[in-house]
Amino acid sequence: MKQFTYTITDSVGIHARPAGLLVKAAKALDSTITIARADGRSAGATKLMALMGLGVKQGETVTVTVEGGDEEGNFATMSKFFSENL
């Protein structure tokens, strides 16, 4: 299991468009990706409605967990995705 934290810079947080892109990116990987808020609520990165339901806003920090499969490669892919899209 590998984890990283990321502070959301997108002006409207994890809303429909970036959440959809995140789901698409996560489904292409062979690891389980989980996004967790500081308050302990979390959602699987392949679940669009659950991600949007977290209500993550700009400036909030999330913890991204990559577990199983090619953790190293998928960790790098998710790190790059977050920095480019969120």
HTML snippet that shows the backbone in 3Dmol.js (N, CA, C, O; Angstrom):
<script src="https://3Dmol.org/build/3Dmol-min.js"></script>
<div id="view" style="width:600px;height:400px;position:relative"></div>
<script>
const pdb = `
ATOM      1  N   MET A   1       0.840  -1.175   0.000  1.00  0.00           N
ATOM      2  CA  MET A   1       0.000   0.000   0.000  1.00  0.00           C
ATOM      3  C   MET A   1       0.886   1.240   0.000  1.00  0.00           C
ATOM      4  O   MET A   1       1.846   1.339   0.764  1.00  0.00           O
ATOM      5  N   LYS A   2       0.541   2.179  -0.874  1.00  0.00           N
ATOM      6  CA  LYS A   2       1.266   3.451  -0.944  1.00  0.00           C
ATOM      7  C   LYS A   2       0.243   4.573  -0.814  1.00  0.00           C
ATOM      8  O   LYS A   2      -0.890   4.455  -1.282  1.00  0.00           O
ATOM      9  N   GLN A   3       0.660   5.666  -0.169  1.00  0.00           N
ATOM     10  CA  GLN A   3      -0.233   6.801   0.024  1.00  0.00           C
ATOM     11  C   GLN A   3       0.480   8.101  -0.278  1.00  0.00           C
ATOM     12  O   GLN A   3       1.699   8.204  -0.148  1.00  0.00           O
ATOM     13  N   PHE A   4      -0.301   9.099  -0.686  1.00  0.00           N
ATOM     14  CA  PHE A   4       0.203  10.460  -0.768  1.00  0.00           C
ATOM     15  C   PHE A   4      -0.929  11.406  -0.418  1.00  0.00           C
ATOM     16  O   PHE A   4      -2.104  11.061  -0.546  1.00  0.00           O
ATOM     17  N   THR A   5      -0.572  12.592   0.020  1.00  0.00           N
ATOM     18  CA  THR A   5      -1.581  13.608   0.291  1.00  0.00           C
ATOM     19  C   THR A   5      -1.484  14.665  -0.789  1.00  0.00           C
ATOM     20  O   THR A   5      -0.413  14.925  -1.337  1.00  0.00           O
ATOM     21  N   TYR A   6      -2.626  15.270  -1.085  1.00  0.00           N
ATOM     22  CA  TYR A   6      -2.671  16.285  -2.126  1.00  0.00           C
ATOM     23  C   TYR A   6      -3.685  17.349  -1.720  1.00  0.00           C
ATOM     24  O   TYR A   6      -4.794  17.038  -1.286  1.00  0.00           O
ATOM     25  N   THR A   7      -3.282  18.608  -1.871  1.00  0.00           N
ATOM     26  CA  THR A   7      -4.187  19.717  -1.608  1.00  0.00           C
ATOM     27  C   THR A   7      -4.824  20.139  -2.923  1.00  0.00           C
ATOM     28  O   THR A   7      -4.130  20.490  -3.878  1.00  0.00           O
ATOM     29  N   ILE A   8      -6.153  20.100  -2.964  1.00  0.00           N
ATOM     30  CA  ILE A   8      -6.913  20.385  -4.181  1.00  0.00           C
ATOM     31  C   ILE A   8      -6.751  21.859  -4.565  1.00  0.00           C
ATOM     32  O   ILE A   8      -6.991  22.752  -3.752  1.00  0.00           O
ATOM     33  N   THR A   9      -6.341  22.100  -5.812  1.00  0.00           N
ATOM     34  CA  THR A   9      -6.153  23.468  -6.294  1.00  0.00           C
ATOM     35  C   THR A   9      -7.237  23.894  -7.277  1.00  0.00           C
ATOM     36  O   THR A   9      -7.378  25.085  -7.553  1.00  0.00           O
ATOM     37  N   ASP A  10      -8.008  22.943  -7.814  1.00  0.00           N
ATOM     38  CA  ASP A  10      -9.099  23.273  -8.732  1.00  0.00           C
ATOM     39  C   ASP A  10     -10.077  24.197  -8.011  1.00  0.00           C
ATOM     40  O   ASP A  10     -10.440  23.943  -6.862  1.00  0.00           O
ATOM     41  N   SER A  11     -10.502  25.265  -8.678  1.00  0.00           N
ATOM     42  CA  SER A  11     -11.319  26.293  -8.034  1.00  0.00           C
ATOM     43  C   SER A  11     -12.654  25.791  -7.506  1.00  0.00           C
ATOM     44  O   SER A  11     -13.218  26.406  -6.601  1.00  0.00           O
ATOM     45  N   VAL A  12     -13.175  24.698  -8.041  1.00  0.00           N
ATOM     46  CA  VAL A  12     -14.440  24.173  -7.541  1.00  0.00           C
ATOM     47  C   VAL A  12     -14.291  22.785  -6.915  1.00  0.00           C
ATOM     48  O   VAL A  12     -15.292  22.110  -6.673  1.00  0.00           O
ATOM     49  N   GLY A  13     -13.073  22.356  -6.652  1.00  0.00           N
ATOM     50  CA  GLY A  13     -12.843  21.077  -5.976  1.00  0.00           C
ATOM     51  C   GLY A  13     -13.061  19.882  -6.889  1.00  0.00           C
ATOM     52  O   GLY A  13     -12.912  19.968  -8.108  1.00  0.00           O
ATOM     53  N   ILE A  14     -13.418  18.765  -6.266  1.00  0.00           N
ATOM     54  CA  ILE A  14     -13.678  17.540  -7.042  1.00  0.00           C
ATOM     55  C   ILE A  14     -15.153  17.560  -7.429  1.00  0.00           C
ATOM     56  O   ILE A  14     -15.997  17.014  -6.719  1.00  0.00           O
ATOM     57  N   HIS A  15     -15.455  18.194  -8.559  1.00  0.00           N
ATOM     58  CA  HIS A  15     -16.817  18.278  -9.077  1.00  0.00           C
ATOM     59  C   HIS A  15     -16.956  17.314 -10.244  1.00  0.00           C
ATOM     60  O   HIS A  15     -16.071  16.487 -10.462  1.00  0.00           O
ATOM     61  N   ALA A  16     -18.031  17.400 -10.991  1.00  0.00           N
ATOM     62  CA  ALA A  16     -18.381  16.404 -12.003  1.00  0.00           C
ATOM     63  C   ALA A  16     -17.288  16.130 -13.045  1.00  0.00           C
ATOM     64  O   ALA A  16     -16.932  14.974 -13.272  1.00  0.00           O
ATOM     65  N   ARG A  17     -16.757  17.177 -13.677  1.00  0.00           N
ATOM     66  CA  ARG A  17     -15.783  16.945 -14.752  1.00  0.00           C
ATOM     67  C   ARG A  17     -14.503  16.267 -14.237  1.00  0.00           C
ATOM     68  O   ARG A  17     -14.134  15.217 -14.762  1.00  0.00           O
ATOM     69  N   PRO A  18     -13.811  16.827 -13.230  1.00  0.00           N
ATOM     70  CA  PRO A  18     -12.588  16.148 -12.783  1.00  0.00           C
ATOM     71  C   PRO A  18     -12.873  14.810 -12.103  1.00  0.00           C
ATOM     72  O   PRO A  18     -12.044  13.901 -12.164  1.00  0.00           O
ATOM     73  N   ALA A  19     -14.026  14.675 -11.460  1.00  0.00           N
ATOM     74  CA  ALA A  19     -14.367  13.383 -10.852  1.00  0.00           C
ATOM     75  C   ALA A  19     -14.534  12.329 -11.945  1.00  0.00           C
ATOM     76  O   ALA A  19     -14.098  11.190 -11.778  1.00  0.00           O
ATOM     77  N   GLY A  20     -15.161  12.699 -13.057  1.00  0.00           N
ATOM     78  CA  GLY A  20     -15.315  11.775 -14.176  1.00  0.00           C
ATOM     79  C   GLY A  20     -13.972  11.365 -14.758  1.00  0.00           C
ATOM     80  O   GLY A  20     -13.761  10.201 -15.098  1.00  0.00           O
ATOM     81  N   LEU A  21     -13.068  12.327 -14.871  1.00  0.00           N
ATOM     82  CA  LEU A  21     -11.719  12.016 -15.369  1.00  0.00           C
ATOM     83  C   LEU A  21     -10.977  11.099 -14.395  1.00  0.00           C
ATOM     84  O   LEU A  21     -10.262  10.186 -14.809  1.00  0.00           O
ATOM     85  N   LEU A  22     -11.155  11.353 -13.100  1.00  0.00           N
ATOM     86  CA  LEU A  22     -10.502  10.526 -12.083  1.00  0.00           C
ATOM     87  C   LEU A  22     -11.022   9.097 -12.135  1.00  0.00           C
ATOM     88  O   LEU A  22     -10.239   8.150 -12.053  1.00  0.00           O
ATOM     89  N   VAL A  23     -12.326   8.932 -12.270  1.00  0.00           N
ATOM     90  CA  VAL A  23     -12.920   7.589 -12.361  1.00  0.00           C
ATOM     91  C   VAL A  23     -12.356   6.857 -13.573  1.00  0.00           C
ATOM     92  O   VAL A  23     -11.984   5.687 -13.478  1.00  0.00           O
ATOM     93  N   LYS A  24     -12.292   7.539 -14.702  1.00  0.00           N
ATOM     94  CA  LYS A  24     -11.762   6.917 -15.930  1.00  0.00           C
ATOM     95  C   LYS A  24     -10.301   6.491 -15.742  1.00  0.00           C
ATOM     96  O   LYS A  24      -9.911   5.393 -16.140  1.00  0.00           O
ATOM     97  N   ALA A  25      -9.502   7.368 -15.135  1.00  0.00           N
ATOM     98  CA  ALA A  25      -8.085   7.052 -14.904  1.00  0.00           C
ATOM     99  C   ALA A  25      -7.933   5.886 -13.926  1.00  0.00           C
ATOM    100  O   ALA A  25      -7.099   5.004 -14.134  1.00  0.00           O
ATOM    101  N   ALA A  26      -8.735   5.881 -12.863  1.00  0.00           N
ATOM    102  CA  ALA A  26      -8.636   4.827 -11.845  1.00  0.00           C
ATOM    103  C   ALA A  26      -9.072   3.474 -12.384  1.00  0.00           C
ATOM    104  O   ALA A  26      -8.486   2.450 -12.034  1.00  0.00           O
ATOM    105  N   LYS A  27     -10.098   3.459 -13.235  1.00  0.00           N
ATOM    106  CA  LYS A  27     -10.588   2.196 -13.799  1.00  0.00           C
ATOM    107  C   LYS A  27      -9.562   1.558 -14.727  1.00  0.00           C
ATOM    108  O   LYS A  27      -9.588   0.345 -14.936  1.00  0.00           O
ATOM    109  N   ALA A  28      -8.660   2.359 -15.284  1.00  0.00           N
ATOM    110  CA  ALA A  28      -7.640   1.833 -16.191  1.00  0.00           C
ATOM    111  C   ALA A  28      -6.486   1.158 -15.430  1.00  0.00           C
ATOM    112  O   ALA A  28      -5.636   0.513 -16.044  1.00  0.00           O
ATOM    113  N   LEU A  29      -6.454   1.302 -14.109  1.00  0.00           N
ATOM    114  CA  LEU A  29      -5.361   0.753 -13.299  1.00  0.00           C
ATOM    115  C   LEU A  29      -5.772  -0.560 -12.645  1.00  0.00           C
ATOM    116  O   LEU A  29      -6.957  -0.837 -12.464  1.00  0.00           O
ATOM    117  N   ASP A  30      -4.766  -1.367 -12.292  1.00  0.00           N
ATOM    118  CA  ASP A  30      -5.068  -2.649 -11.645  1.00  0.00           C
ATOM    119  C   ASP A  30      -4.926  -2.577 -10.123  1.00  0.00           C
ATOM    120  O   ASP A  30      -4.862  -3.615  -9.464  1.00  0.00           O
ATOM    121  N   SER A  31      -4.878  -1.379  -9.562  1.00  0.00           N
ATOM    122  CA  SER A  31      -4.835  -1.188  -8.114  1.00  0.00           C
ATOM    123  C   SER A  31      -6.172  -0.634  -7.644  1.00  0.00           C
ATOM    124  O   SER A  31      -6.946  -0.090  -8.431  1.00  0.00           O
ATOM    125  N   THR A  32      -6.430  -0.780  -6.358  1.00  0.00           N
ATOM    126  CA  THR A  32      -7.599  -0.154  -5.742  1.00  0.00           C
ATOM    127  C   THR A  32      -7.165   1.228  -5.269  1.00  0.00           C
ATOM    128  O   THR A  32      -6.222   1.354  -4.488  1.00  0.00           O
ATOM    129  N   ILE A  33      -7.854   2.262  -5.742  1.00  0.00           N
ATOM    130  CA  ILE A  33      -7.521   3.647  -5.402  1.00  0.00           C
ATOM    131  C   ILE A  33      -8.622   4.182  -4.495  1.00  0.00           C
ATOM    132  O   ILE A  33      -9.803   4.092  -4.828  1.00  0.00           O
ATOM    133  N   THR A  34      -8.237   4.737  -3.351  1.00  0.00           N
ATOM    134  CA  THR A  34      -9.197   5.296  -2.402  1.00  0.00           C
ATOM    135  C   THR A  34      -8.825   6.740  -2.106  1.00  0.00           C
ATOM    136  O   THR A  34      -7.653   7.056  -1.901  1.00  0.00           O
ATOM    137  N   ILE A  35      -9.825   7.617  -2.083  1.00  0.00           N
ATOM    138  CA  ILE A  35      -9.641   9.029  -1.763  1.00  0.00           C
ATOM    139  C   ILE A  35     -10.279   9.265  -0.402  1.00  0.00           C
ATOM    140  O   ILE A  35     -11.449   8.939  -0.203  1.00  0.00           O
ATOM    141  N   ALA A  36      -9.520   9.829   0.543  1.00  0.00           N
ATOM    142  CA  ALA A  36     -10.040  10.069   1.888  1.00  0.00           C
ATOM    143  C   ALA A  36      -9.870  11.531   2.282  1.00  0.00           C
ATOM    144  O   ALA A  36      -8.829  12.140   2.034  1.00  0.00           O
ATOM    145  N   ARG A  37     -10.908  12.079   2.896  1.00  0.00           N
ATOM    146  CA  ARG A  37     -10.868  13.447   3.433  1.00  0.00           C
ATOM    147  C   ARG A  37     -10.243  13.417   4.825  1.00  0.00           C
ATOM    148  O   ARG A  37     -10.083  12.353   5.423  1.00  0.00           O
ATOM    149  N   ALA A  38      -9.896  14.588   5.327  1.00  0.00           N
ATOM    150  CA  ALA A  38      -9.326  14.707   6.661  1.00  0.00           C
ATOM    151  C   ALA A  38     -10.313  14.269   7.741  1.00  0.00           C
ATOM    152  O   ALA A  38      -9.896  13.832   8.813  1.00  0.00           O
ATOM    153  N   ASP A  39     -11.626  14.379   7.472  1.00  0.00           N
ATOM    154  CA  ASP A  39     -12.629  13.995   8.470  1.00  0.00           C
ATOM    155  C   ASP A  39     -12.877  12.487   8.519  1.00  0.00           C
ATOM    156  O   ASP A  39     -13.715  12.019   9.289  1.00  0.00           O
ATOM    157  N   GLY A  40     -12.145  11.726   7.695  1.00  0.00           N
ATOM    158  CA  GLY A  40     -12.249  10.272   7.722  1.00  0.00           C
ATOM    159  C   GLY A  40     -13.170   9.671   6.678  1.00  0.00           C
ATOM    160  O   GLY A  40     -13.132   8.461   6.455  1.00  0.00           O
ATOM    161  N   ARG A  41     -13.999  10.486   6.030  1.00  0.00           N
ATOM    162  CA  ARG A  41     -14.856   9.955   4.975  1.00  0.00           C
ATOM    163  C   ARG A  41     -13.996   9.615   3.764  1.00  0.00           C
ATOM    164  O   ARG A  41     -13.035  10.318   3.453  1.00  0.00           O
ATOM    165  N   SER A  42     -14.355   8.523   3.085  1.00  0.00           N
ATOM    166  CA  SER A  42     -13.561   8.124   1.919  1.00  0.00           C
ATOM    167  C   SER A  42     -14.468   7.531   0.852  1.00  0.00           C
ATOM    168  O   SER A  42     -15.629   7.204   1.098  1.00  0.00           O
ATOM    169  N   ALA A  43     -13.895   7.403  -0.351  1.00  0.00           N
ATOM    170  CA  ALA A  43     -14.624   6.830  -1.482  1.00  0.00           C
ATOM    171  C   ALA A  43     -13.631   6.159  -2.419  1.00  0.00           C
ATOM    172  O   ALA A  43     -12.488   6.597  -2.555  1.00  0.00           O
ATOM    173  N   GLY A  44     -14.083   5.100  -3.055  1.00  0.00           N
ATOM    174  CA  GLY A  44     -13.285   4.452  -4.079  1.00  0.00           C
ATOM    175  C   GLY A  44     -13.220   5.361  -5.294  1.00  0.00           C
ATOM    176  O   GLY A  44     -14.215   5.981  -5.667  1.00  0.00           O
ATOM    177  N   ALA A  45     -12.056   5.439  -5.906  1.00  0.00           N
ATOM    178  CA  ALA A  45     -11.860   6.356  -7.034  1.00  0.00           C
ATOM    179  C   ALA A  45     -12.602   5.922  -8.293  1.00  0.00           C
ATOM    180  O   ALA A  45     -12.636   6.670  -9.270  1.00  0.00           O
ATOM    181  N   THR A  46     -13.194   4.733  -8.293  1.00  0.00           N
ATOM    182  CA  THR A  46     -13.954   4.289  -9.464  1.00  0.00           C
ATOM    183  C   THR A  46     -15.453   4.547  -9.295  1.00  0.00           C
ATOM    184  O   THR A  46     -16.245   4.157 -10.152  1.00  0.00           O
ATOM    185  N   LYS A  47     -15.843   5.191  -8.212  1.00  0.00           N
ATOM    186  CA  LYS A  47     -17.257   5.449  -7.901  1.00  0.00           C
ATOM    187  C   LYS A  47     -17.556   6.936  -8.038  1.00  0.00           C
ATOM    188  O   LYS A  47     -17.296   7.707  -7.114  1.00  0.00           O
ATOM    189  N   LEU A  48     -18.100   7.348  -9.184  1.00  0.00           N
ATOM    190  CA  LEU A  48     -18.328   8.756  -9.487  1.00  0.00           C
ATOM    191  C   LEU A  48     -19.191   9.457  -8.445  1.00  0.00           C
ATOM    192  O   LEU A  48     -18.792  10.497  -7.920  1.00  0.00           O
ATOM    193  N   MET A  49     -20.338   8.923  -8.141  1.00  0.00           N
ATOM    194  CA  MET A  49     -21.256   9.586  -7.210  1.00  0.00           C
ATOM    195  C   MET A  49     -20.664   9.653  -5.803  1.00  0.00           C
ATOM    196  O   MET A  49     -20.864  10.641  -5.095  1.00  0.00           O
ATOM    197  N   ALA A  50     -19.944   8.619  -5.395  1.00  0.00           N
ATOM    198  CA  ALA A  50     -19.316   8.623  -4.070  1.00  0.00           C
ATOM    199  C   ALA A  50     -18.233   9.700  -3.992  1.00  0.00           C
ATOM    200  O   ALA A  50     -18.109  10.384  -2.976  1.00  0.00           O
ATOM    201  N   LEU A  51     -17.450   9.851  -5.065  1.00  0.00           N
ATOM    202  CA  LEU A  51     -16.419  10.891  -5.094  1.00  0.00           C
ATOM    203  C   LEU A  51     -17.047  12.272  -4.999  1.00  0.00           C
ATOM    204  O   LEU A  51     -16.597  13.105  -4.212  1.00  0.00           O
ATOM    205  N   MET A  52     -18.068  12.520  -5.784  1.00  0.00           N
ATOM    206  CA  MET A  52     -18.721  13.818  -5.752  1.00  0.00           C
ATOM    207  C   MET A  52     -19.396  14.042  -4.397  1.00  0.00           C
ATOM    208  O   MET A  52     -19.469  15.173  -3.918  1.00  0.00           O
ATOM    209  N   GLY A  53     -19.885  12.970  -3.784  1.00  0.00           N
ATOM    210  CA  GLY A  53     -20.532  13.050  -2.485  1.00  0.00           C
ATOM    211  C   GLY A  53     -19.600  13.429  -1.355  1.00  0.00           C
ATOM    212  O   GLY A  53     -20.052  13.881  -0.303  1.00  0.00           O
ATOM    213  N   LEU A  54     -18.294  13.250  -1.560  1.00  0.00           N
ATOM    214  CA  LEU A  54     -17.334  13.663  -0.533  1.00  0.00           C
ATOM    215  C   LEU A  54     -17.338  15.181  -0.357  1.00  0.00           C
ATOM    216  O   LEU A  54     -17.028  15.692   0.719  1.00  0.00           O
ATOM    217  N   GLY A  55     -17.692  15.893  -1.426  1.00  0.00           N
ATOM    218  CA  GLY A  55     -17.769  17.349  -1.339  1.00  0.00           C
ATOM    219  C   GLY A  55     -16.430  18.026  -1.092  1.00  0.00           C
ATOM    220  O   GLY A  55     -16.356  19.000  -0.344  1.00  0.00           O
ATOM    221  N   VAL A  56     -15.374  17.519  -1.713  1.00  0.00           N
ATOM    222  CA  VAL A  56     -14.040  18.089  -1.518  1.00  0.00           C
ATOM    223  C   VAL A  56     -13.947  19.429  -2.251  1.00  0.00           C
ATOM    224  O   VAL A  56     -14.218  19.512  -3.449  1.00  0.00           O
ATOM    225  N   LYS A  57     -13.566  20.456  -1.529  1.00  0.00           N
ATOM    226  CA  LYS A  57     -13.476  21.819  -2.057  1.00  0.00           C
ATOM    227  C   LYS A  57     -12.015  22.224  -2.272  1.00  0.00           C
ATOM    228  O   LYS A  57     -11.092  21.551  -1.813  1.00  0.00           O
ATOM    229  N   GLN A  58     -11.834  23.331  -2.976  1.00  0.00           N
ATOM    230  CA  GLN A  58     -10.498  23.876  -3.193  1.00  0.00           C
ATOM    231  C   GLN A  58      -9.854  24.163  -1.834  1.00  0.00           C
ATOM    232  O   GLN A  58     -10.498  24.686  -0.924  1.00  0.00           O
ATOM    233  N   GLY A  59      -8.576  23.812  -1.718  1.00  0.00           N
ATOM    234  CA  GLY A  59      -7.829  24.060  -0.488  1.00  0.00           C
ATOM    235  C   GLY A  59      -7.853  22.903   0.496  1.00  0.00           C
ATOM    236  O   GLY A  59      -7.057  22.884   1.434  1.00  0.00           O
ATOM    237  N   GLU A  60      -8.741  21.942   0.309  1.00  0.00           N
ATOM    238  CA  GLU A  60      -8.786  20.777   1.193  1.00  0.00           C
ATOM    239  C   GLU A  60      -7.717  19.773   0.780  1.00  0.00           C
ATOM    240  O   GLU A  60      -7.373  19.649  -0.396  1.00  0.00           O
ATOM    241  N   THR A  61      -7.205  19.066   1.772  1.00  0.00           N
ATOM    242  CA  THR A  61      -6.198  18.049   1.510  1.00  0.00           C
ATOM    243  C   THR A  61      -6.831  16.671   1.603  1.00  0.00           C
ATOM    244  O   THR A  61      -7.546  16.363   2.556  1.00  0.00           O
ATOM    245  N   VAL A  62      -6.560  15.852   0.606  1.00  0.00           N
ATOM    246  CA  VAL A  62      -7.060  14.474   0.588  1.00  0.00           C
ATOM    247  C   VAL A  62      -5.874  13.515   0.646  1.00  0.00           C
ATOM    248  O   VAL A  62      -4.755  13.857   0.263  1.00  0.00           O
ATOM    249  N   THR A  63      -6.146  12.321   1.129  1.00  0.00           N
ATOM    250  CA  THR A  63      -5.147  11.258   1.134  1.00  0.00           C
ATOM    251  C   THR A  63      -5.551  10.245   0.076  1.00  0.00           C
ATOM    252  O   THR A  63      -6.678   9.749   0.072  1.00  0.00           O
ATOM    253  N   VAL A  64      -4.628   9.946  -0.814  1.00  0.00           N
ATOM    254  CA  VAL A  64      -4.878   8.994  -1.893  1.00  0.00           C
ATOM    255  C   VAL A  64      -4.113   7.717  -1.568  1.00  0.00           C
ATOM    256  O   VAL A  64      -2.901   7.747  -1.357  1.00  0.00           O
ATOM    257  N   THR A  65      -4.827   6.596  -1.529  1.00  0.00           N
ATOM    258  CA  THR A  65      -4.221   5.304  -1.223  1.00  0.00           C
ATOM    259  C   THR A  65      -4.272   4.425  -2.465  1.00  0.00           C
ATOM    260  O   THR A  65      -5.313   4.291  -3.108  1.00  0.00           O
ATOM    261  N   VAL A  66      -3.136   3.832  -2.787  1.00  0.00           N
ATOM    262  CA  VAL A  66      -3.014   2.916  -3.925  1.00  0.00           C
ATOM    263  C   VAL A  66      -2.649   1.555  -3.345  1.00  0.00           C
ATOM    264  O   VAL A  66      -1.617   1.408  -2.691  1.00  0.00           O
ATOM    265  N   GLU A  67      -3.504   0.559  -3.587  1.00  0.00           N
ATOM    266  CA  GLU A  67      -3.287  -0.745  -2.966  1.00  0.00           C
ATOM    267  C   GLU A  67      -3.473  -1.874  -3.972  1.00  0.00           C
ATOM    268  O   GLU A  67      -4.463  -1.914  -4.702  1.00  0.00           O
ATOM    269  N   GLY A  68      -2.510  -2.790  -4.002  1.00  0.00           N
ATOM    270  CA  GLY A  68      -2.587  -3.954  -4.875  1.00  0.00           C
ATOM    271  C   GLY A  68      -2.114  -3.655  -6.289  1.00  0.00           C
ATOM    272  O   GLY A  68      -1.920  -2.497  -6.658  1.00  0.00           O
ATOM    273  N   GLY A  69      -1.932  -4.700  -7.071  1.00  0.00           N
ATOM    274  CA  GLY A  69      -1.493  -4.539  -8.457  1.00  0.00           C
ATOM    275  C   GLY A  69      -0.105  -3.928  -8.541  1.00  0.00           C
ATOM    276  O   GLY A  69       0.740  -4.171  -7.679  1.00  0.00           O
ATOM    277  N   ASP A  70       0.126  -3.149  -9.561  1.00  0.00           N
ATOM    278  CA  ASP A  70       1.407  -2.463  -9.770  1.00  0.00           C
ATOM    279  C   ASP A  70       1.390  -1.153  -8.979  1.00  0.00           C
ATOM    280  O   ASP A  70       1.186  -0.078  -9.543  1.00  0.00           O
ATOM    281  N   GLU A  71       1.606  -1.257  -7.664  1.00  0.00           N
ATOM    282  CA  GLU A  71       1.486  -0.083  -6.800  1.00  0.00           C
ATOM    283  C   GLU A  71       2.426   1.046  -7.211  1.00  0.00           C
ATOM    284  O   GLU A  71       2.022   2.208  -7.235  1.00  0.00           O
ATOM    285  N   GLU A  72       3.657   0.720  -7.530  1.00  0.00           N
ATOM    286  CA  GLU A  72       4.632   1.765  -7.897  1.00  0.00           C
ATOM    287  C   GLU A  72       4.185   2.544  -9.128  1.00  0.00           C
ATOM    288  O   GLU A  72       4.136   3.773  -9.108  1.00  0.00           O
ATOM    289  N   GLY A  73       3.863   1.834 -10.184  1.00  0.00           N
ATOM    290  CA  GLY A  73       3.449   2.480 -11.430  1.00  0.00           C
ATOM    291  C   GLY A  73       2.137   3.227 -11.281  1.00  0.00           C
ATOM    292  O   GLY A  73       1.990   4.340 -11.786  1.00  0.00           O
ATOM    293  N   ASN A  74       1.178   2.615 -10.585  1.00  0.00           N
ATOM    294  CA  ASN A  74      -0.127   3.248 -10.400  1.00  0.00           C
ATOM    295  C   ASN A  74      -0.044   4.439  -9.452  1.00  0.00           C
ATOM    296  O   ASN A  74      -0.784   5.410  -9.608  1.00  0.00           O
ATOM    297  N   PHE A  75       0.851   4.369  -8.474  1.00  0.00           N
ATOM    298  CA  PHE A  75       1.095   5.497  -7.576  1.00  0.00           C
ATOM    299  C   PHE A  75       1.601   6.696  -8.386  1.00  0.00           C
ATOM    300  O   PHE A  75       1.137   7.820  -8.197  1.00  0.00           O
ATOM    301  N   ALA A  76       2.551   6.449  -9.284  1.00  0.00           N
ATOM    302  CA  ALA A  76       3.095   7.515 -10.132  1.00  0.00           C
ATOM    303  C   ALA A  76       2.012   8.082 -11.052  1.00  0.00           C
ATOM    304  O   ALA A  76       1.933   9.294 -11.250  1.00  0.00           O
ATOM    305  N   THR A  77       1.187   7.209 -11.607  1.00  0.00           N
ATOM    306  CA  THR A  77       0.102   7.647 -12.495  1.00  0.00           C
ATOM    307  C   THR A  77      -0.890   8.533 -11.746  1.00  0.00           C
ATOM    308  O   THR A  77      -1.287   9.582 -12.254  1.00  0.00           O
ATOM    309  N   MET A  78      -1.292   8.126 -10.555  1.00  0.00           N
ATOM    310  CA  MET A  78      -2.251   8.914  -9.771  1.00  0.00           C
ATOM    311  C   MET A  78      -1.632  10.233  -9.307  1.00  0.00           C
ATOM    312  O   MET A  78      -2.304  11.264  -9.318  1.00  0.00           O
ATOM    313  N   SER A  79      -0.381  10.214  -8.907  1.00  0.00           N
ATOM    314  CA  SER A  79       0.297  11.456  -8.492  1.00  0.00           C
ATOM    315  C   SER A  79       0.296  12.462  -9.634  1.00  0.00           C
ATOM    316  O   SER A  79       0.001  13.641  -9.438  1.00  0.00           O
ATOM    317  N   LYS A  80       0.629  11.984 -10.832  1.00  0.00           N
ATOM    318  CA  LYS A  80       0.650  12.849 -12.014  1.00  0.00           C
ATOM    319  C   LYS A  80      -0.754  13.344 -12.333  1.00  0.00           C
ATOM    320  O   LYS A  80      -0.940  14.522 -12.639  1.00  0.00           O
ATOM    321  N   PHE A  81      -1.744  12.459 -12.265  1.00  0.00           N
ATOM    322  CA  PHE A  81      -3.122  12.855 -12.556  1.00  0.00           C
ATOM    323  C   PHE A  81      -3.572  13.978 -11.627  1.00  0.00           C
ATOM    324  O   PHE A  81      -4.131  14.976 -12.082  1.00  0.00           O
ATOM    325  N   PHE A  82      -3.331  13.820 -10.335  1.00  0.00           N
ATOM    326  CA  PHE A  82      -3.771  14.834  -9.369  1.00  0.00           C
ATOM    327  C   PHE A  82      -3.079  16.175  -9.641  1.00  0.00           C
ATOM    328  O   PHE A  82      -3.737  17.216  -9.619  1.00  0.00           O
ATOM    329  N   SER A  83      -1.788  16.171  -9.893  1.00  0.00           N
ATOM    330  CA  SER A  83      -1.082  17.431 -10.110  1.00  0.00           C
ATOM    331  C   SER A  83      -1.527  18.113 -11.405  1.00  0.00           C
ATOM    332  O   SER A  83      -1.509  19.341 -11.483  1.00  0.00           O
ATOM    333  N   GLU A  84      -1.922  17.349 -12.413  1.00  0.00           N
ATOM    334  CA  GLU A  84      -2.340  17.933 -13.689  1.00  0.00           C
ATOM    335  C   GLU A  84      -3.810  18.314 -13.755  1.00  0.00           C
ATOM    336  O   GLU A  84      -4.181  19.197 -14.528  1.00  0.00           O
ATOM    337  N   ASN A  85      -4.660  17.662 -12.955  1.00  0.00           N
ATOM    338  CA  ASN A  85      -6.100  17.841 -13.097  1.00  0.00           C
ATOM    339  C   ASN A  85      -6.840  18.394 -11.885  1.00  0.00           C
ATOM    340  O   ASN A  85      -7.949  18.911 -12.025  1.00  0.00           O
ATOM    341  N   LEU A  86      -6.256  18.297 -10.721  1.00  0.00           N
ATOM    342  CA  LEU A  86      -6.978  18.725  -9.534  1.00  0.00           C
ATOM    343  C   LEU A  86      -6.186  19.745  -8.741  1.00  0.00           C
ATOM    344  O   LEU A  86      -6.650  20.216  -7.702  1.00  0.00           O
TER     345      LEU A  86
END
`;
const viewer = $3Dmol.createViewer("view");
viewer.addModel(pdb, "pdb");
viewer.setStyle({}, {cartoon: {color: "spectrum"}});
viewer.zoomTo();
viewer.render();
</script>
